[in-house]
């Protein structure tokens, strides 16, 4: 083979290699990730969002009206409360009439797993609240501690969405 033939052969091989690698399909072309970004054809959601296209707020499953059956160190109780979105960010929400106490509104934050929350230590109307919860379907298991007037009450409530 002469040099000219080898050059043409090398150019042809280079063109084939470029064409084979240059035609890779854009796996994100038809993907709408809303509150996230597409990586290799899959949505990676921003903090506080979930779903195949990042269109659902993780806190949504905790919002609404709840009825509760509760066991505390001070006794057993039944109550209702609501939870609403907070303006403090997409992971934040508020329990209104927390633990059945009229006017007691407690802040909570959805954890990164989307199925648990944290109730940070906070003082509301002279009582200090803190706790956590897990949700499975329409049932939330809420564990919290209330300290007021020098006494601490530990409580676990099974809350069902109304």
Number of C-alpha atoms within 10 A of each C-alpha: 5 6 8 9 10 11 11 11 12 12 12 12 12 12 11 12 11 11 11 10 9 9 8 8 8 10 12 15 9 9 16 16 21 16 19 18 17 18 12 9 14 16 21 19 20 15 16 22 22 21 14 14 19 21 15 16 18 24 26 18 18 28 16 14 16 20 19 22 16 19 16 16 11 10 10 12 14 14 16 20 22 20 22 17 19 16 10 11 11 18 22 20 24 22 24 20 17 19 25 17 12 11 11 17 18 22 23 25 22 25 19 14 10 20 17 20 23 19 22 15 16 13 15 14 9 10 16 17 21 18 18 19 22 18 18 10 9 12 17 21 18 22 20 19 19 19 15 14 8 6 8 15 14 15 20 20 22 19 23 17 18 11
